[in-house]
């Protein structure tokens, strides 16, 4: 069985922490921010943790 290749697009978008959790950026903060409230802008600037079984799938796609 050959090795699993790393999903390069996903590698640029998420980071695995030292404890094995997956961090991702929040959505809807790329452009058109002038029409959104400042509170919303501050919220989408940060990061979030991927929940549940989906984080396991992400780690497999990253080859971890």
N, C-alpha and C positions, 0 to 999 in steps of 0.2 A: 504494500500500500504506500503510495507516495505521500510526502509531507503536505500538510494543509498550507496553502499560500495565504499570506497576509492580505486582507482587503485594504488597499491603499487609500481609497476614499474615506473609509471609516476611520483609519488610523489618524488622518488629519483632523477629524472632527471630535474624537473622544480621547480620554486619557484614563488609564487604569491606575487607581491609587495603590498605595503600599499594602492596604488591607484587602485589596481585590475588588473594591467597588468601582463602578464606571461613572466618570464625570462627563457631562455634556454641556454644551452651551444652550441657552434658551433661544427660542425661535422668535420671529417677527421683529428683530432688532437691526436688520441689515440696512434698510433704506426707508424713505417716507416717514421718518421719525417726527417731522414737524407737525404732523396731524395727530400724533399720539400724545397723551398726557405725560408730564415729567415723571410722575409716579410709575407709570408703565415703563418708561425709558430706563429708570433706575433698576426696575425689576428684571428686565430682559438683558441688562448688562452682565449679570452674574452667571453662575453655573448651577446645574442641578444634578442630582444623582439619579441614575437609571434604576428603576425599581423592578423587582420580581425576576421571573425566569428570563426576561429579555436580556438582562445583563450577562447571563451565561452564554446566550447565543452570540452576543457581541464579543465576548472574550474568545470564543471559538473562532470567529471570523478574523480576529486579530492574531490568532495563532498562539494563544497563551494557554 
